[in-house]
Amino acid sequence: MPVIAHAMASTRGETLSTAQLERMVEASMLGVEIHHRDNTPQGRRLLKELAERHRLIVTGASDYHGAGKPNRLGENTTDPEMVRRILEAGSGTPPVGEVSL
């Protein structure tokens, strides 16, 4: 499932433009990672507007890769409704029952 990770993480160097993100949506991007410590507040707002405009899946991430980073495991989670949409997109069929996290 195509989701762009930390698109507005200015601490990682270059961020993506709105035009680039719009082209990614046109190319079948289904989601954006908004809840990530490196996405700026302004970037999060822009991504939220994009997600609402295109009904994109919104994800979170801790980007935890072990010791050496300030990121904490599970610090930015994905809403259960969005997990349901991920499962639906990945399987091609709606999940049965509730998703419990």
C-alpha positions as CSV (number, residue, x, y, z in Angstrom):
1,M,0.0,0.0,0.0
2,P,1.6,3.3,-1.1
3,V,2.1,5.7,1.8
4,I,4.6,8.5,1.9
5,A,6.6,8.7,5.1
6,H,7.7,11.9,6.9
7,A,7.1,14.0,3.8
8,M,7.5,17.3,5.8
9,A,10.5,16.3,7.9
10,S,12.6,19.3,7.4
11,T,15.3,17.9,9.7
12,R,16.0,15.3,7.1
13,G,16.7,17.9,4.5
14,E,14.3,18.6,1.6
15,T,10.6,18.4,2.1
16,L,8.1,17.5,-0.6
17,S,6.1,20.3,-2.3
18,T,2.3,20.3,-2.5
19,A,2.6,19.8,-6.3
20,Q,4.8,16.7,-5.7
21,L,2.3,15.3,-3.2
22,E,-0.6,16.0,-5.6
23,R,1.2,14.1,-8.3
24,M,1.8,11.2,-5.9
25,V,-2.0,11.1,-5.2
26,E,-2.6,11.0,-9.0
27,A,-0.2,8.1,-9.2
28,S,-2.3,6.1,-6.7
29,M,-0.7,7.1,-3.3
30,L,-3.2,6.0,-0.7
31,G,-1.9,7.5,2.5
32,V,0.4,10.0,4.3
33,E,2.4,9.7,7.5
34,I,1.4,12.8,9.4
35,H,2.1,11.7,13.0
36,H,5.9,11.7,13.1
37,R,8.2,13.7,15.3
38,D,10.2,15.1,12.4
39,N,7.1,16.5,10.5
40,T,6.9,20.2,11.4
41,P,3.6,21.6,12.7
42,Q,3.1,23.5,9.5
43,G,3.9,20.4,7.5
44,R,1.4,18.4,9.5
45,R,-1.3,20.9,8.7
46,L,-0.5,20.8,5.0
47,L,-0.6,17.0,5.1
48,K,-3.8,16.9,7.0
49,E,-5.5,19.2,4.4
50,L,-4.1,17.0,1.6
51,A,-5.5,13.9,3.4
52,E,-8.9,15.4,3.9
53,R,-9.1,16.7,0.3
54,H,-8.2,13.3,-1.2
55,R,-9.6,11.0,1.6
56,L,-6.1,9.6,2.2
57,I,-5.2,7.2,4.9
58,V,-3.3,8.9,7.8
59,T,-0.6,7.0,9.6
60,G,1.7,7.6,12.5
61,A,5.1,6.2,13.2
62,S,7.8,6.3,15.8
63,D,10.5,5.5,13.3
64,Y,12.1,3.5,16.1
65,H,15.2,1.6,14.9
66,G,16.8,0.9,18.3
67,A,19.1,2.9,20.5
68,G,20.8,6.1,19.3
69,K,17.7,8.1,18.4
70,P,15.3,10.1,20.6
71,N,12.3,8.3,19.1
72,R,10.3,6.2,21.4
73,L,8.6,3.0,20.3
74,G,4.9,3.6,19.8
75,E,5.1,7.4,20.3
76,N,2.9,8.1,17.3
77,T,0.3,5.5,16.5
78,T,-2.2,5.1,13.7
79,D,-5.9,5.5,14.5
80,P,-7.9,2.2,14.5
81,E,-10.1,3.5,11.7
82,M,-7.1,4.1,9.6
83,V,-5.8,0.6,10.4
84,R,-9.1,-0.8,9.2
85,R,-8.7,1.1,6.0
86,I,-5.1,-0.2,5.6
87,L,-6.3,-3.8,6.1
88,E,-9.1,-3.2,3.6
89,A,-6.8,-1.7,1.0
90,G,-4.3,-4.5,1.5
91,S,-6.7,-7.3,1.2
92,G,-9.1,-5.9,-1.3
93,T,-12.1,-6.8,0.9
94,P,-13.5,-5.2,4.1
95,P,-12.2,-6.8,7.3
96,V,-14.7,-8.8,9.3
97,G,-15.4,-7.5,12.8
98,E,-13.6,-4.8,14.7
99,V,-9.9,-4.1,14.6
100,S,-8.5,-4.2,18.2
101,L,-5.1,-2.6,19.0
